[in-house]
């Protein structure tokens, strides 16, 4: 299921080109027959003109859809339109409180602080305000489905997946021919799928067995925004 979602560009990744990553969280829900995975990526999205919590869900029991994936987007800043002087460009921070879920958050950031850096300053103290509540997550996942695992940081590898088809087969054949001329230790895989990544193989076991003890990572976590410098690059 994870690989199929990746083929459809539905598997969540921290380095989205339209959103400057701020923080992320992973939730795994499971029982004997049902499972769901929700990955939140919170970031400043200039196109949406807000800090957006993108909640990506995969599972066999998602609410409101017959498909195995769904996404909901929740704006977090209540007063975004009051924060910046738009002229002259680039925007200048007005040094007013940032209101998130009705709470005024203050920062001593300079007027010239870029928006993505301004919002990232909020994360160390106010991270939970940016992330989803249980009520929000339960718009995607049944209320009676137990949560078996929650991760605030984990190891992710950037995916490189092509949808099935003749073009993918052609590119794979070309890749294999070229790889014959490269020393084995220097070869790059044709694709990187969720099933190639330790984290997601283990999480799949957690979901299948409803047992969090199957998550035993050996790789260091890397979902902090500083590890994904190309997020928001477009």
N, C-alpha and C positions, 0 to 999 in steps of 0.2 A: 504493500500500500504506500509506504513512504517513497519508494522509487517511482511509482506511478504518479504520485502527486508531483514529484520533481520534474517528470517528463511534461507535465501540464503547467509548469511554472507556478505550482501551488504550494511548494514546500518552503517554509519560511527561512530567510537568510538575514543575518544582521547587516550585511553591506548592501542595502537597497540604494540605488543611485538617486532616488528622489527624496530620501529622508536621511537627515543627519542623526545617526544613532545616538541615543542618550542612555538607554538602559534596556534590559531584556529580562524575561522570566519565562520558565517552562513549567507547565502543569500536566501531570499524567493522571488520568482517571480510568478505573477499570473495575470490573467484577467478573463473574464467571462467564458471562456471555457478551458483554458490551465493553467497548473501550473508546477513549477519546484522548487526543493530545492537543493542548492549546499552547502555542508559543506566542508570547507578546513581544513585540519590538516597538519601543517608544522612541520617537524621534521628532525633530523639528522638520516639518515639511513645508518648504516655501510655497509650493503650488497650492497647498491646502490653507496656507496662512495660519498655521497653528502647530502646537505640539500634538501629535497624533499617536494614540495607542492603537497599533494594528494588532488585532487579536486573530491569529491564524489557527483554525481548528481542523483536525483530521480525526476521523473515527467512523464507527459503524452505527452510530445512534445520535447523530447530530440533530439538533432541533431546527425545524422549519425547512429542511431540505432532504431530498432523497439521495443526494450526492454524498460522497465521503469526505468532502472538504467544504469549508465555509470561512469567511473572513468578515469581521466587523471592525469599523474604524470609529474611534471615539476621540473627539477633540478635548484637550485637557485645560487649555487656558481660556478663562471666561472673558477676559478683557484684552484680548490680543490687539484689537484695533486701537487701544489707548496707549500702547507701549512704545511706539516708534514714530519719530518724525520721518516721513518718507521723502521729503525734499529738503536739501539736496540729497542725491543718492551718493553713497549707500545709506540705509536707514540709520538713524541715531536713536539710541535708547533714551527715553524721557526720564529715567530714574524714578519711576513710580512703582508701587507694589505690583507684583504679578499675582493675579487671582486665579487659583486652581481649586476647583470644587468649592468655591465660596470662601476659601481661606486666602488671606493676603500674605504673600511671601515676599520678603524684602531682601535685597542684595545691594552691595556697594559697588556694583559693576560700573565702569566708566561709560559715558554716552557713546563712545566709539566702539564698544564691545560688539562684535558680530552676534546676530541673534542666536546662532547655534551654540556659541560659547556662553552666552548669557543663560540659556536654558540648561545647559550642562552644569552650570554652577549650582543649580537647585538640587541635583540628584543626590549628593552625599547626605543631605539632611532631610530631603522630602521625597525620596524615591518612591515610597509606597503611595503617595498621592498621585503619582504619574501612572502607576500600574493598576490593573483591573481589580475591582471588588468581586467578591464571590457572586453577588447579584448580577453583575455584568457578564461574568464567565458562564453563569447558568442560563444566559440567553442563547448560548451555543450548546451547552452540555446538560443532560438531565439532572435535576436537583437530587435525585436519589442515587446517582452514580458516584461511588466513593473516590476521593482524591487519594492516590497512593504514593505520589512523589511530587515534590516541588523543588525546582532548581533556580537559584538566583545567578548562577554562572556555570558554564559548561564548556566543553571543547567542541568547536565547530570548525569544519573545513569547508572552504568555498566550493560549492557544487559546480559541476560542469556536465550538464546532461542535455542530450538531444532527444526530441520526440521520435518514436519509431517511424520508419519509412525508408524509401529508397535513398533519399539524400543522406540519412544517417548511415546506411549501409555503405554508400559510396565513400563517405568520409572515413569510416572505420577501416575500410579496405586500404585507402590511401595512407592512413596513419600506420597500419601494420606494416605496409611496404617500407615506409620511411624508417620505422623503428628498427628494422633489421640492420640498418647501417649505424646504429647508435649503441655504444657499450651498454650492457644490461643495467649497470648501476646508475646510468644517466637517463634511462628511458622515462618518459612521462606517460601516465595512463591516458587512454583515449577519453575516458569519462571518469568523473568522481560522483558517485551516487550516495544517497543516505546509507545504503547497505554496505558501502565501503568504509564507513566512519564508525569507529568504536562506540561513540556516544549513542548513536541511533540504533545500532545493533542491540546494545544493552537495554535501551529504553523499550525497544520492541519486545524484549523478553519480559520486562517489567509489566508491560501492558497485557501480554498474552497470559501471564500467570498471576496478575494482580499482586505481585510480590516485589517490593522496592529493593530487596536485598540483591537482586540481580543487576543493580546499577553499582558497578565497582570500577570507576574510571582509573586509568593509568596515565592519561594524558592531562596536562595542566589546563585549567579553564582559560578561555580567551574571549569571552563575549563582552568584555568591557569595550566601550566605544573607541578607546585609544588603539585597539588592535585592528580597527576597520576604517582606515583613513579615506577610503574611497566611498564611504556612505555619504549620500547627498551630493556626489560629484556632478550630477546632472541637474 
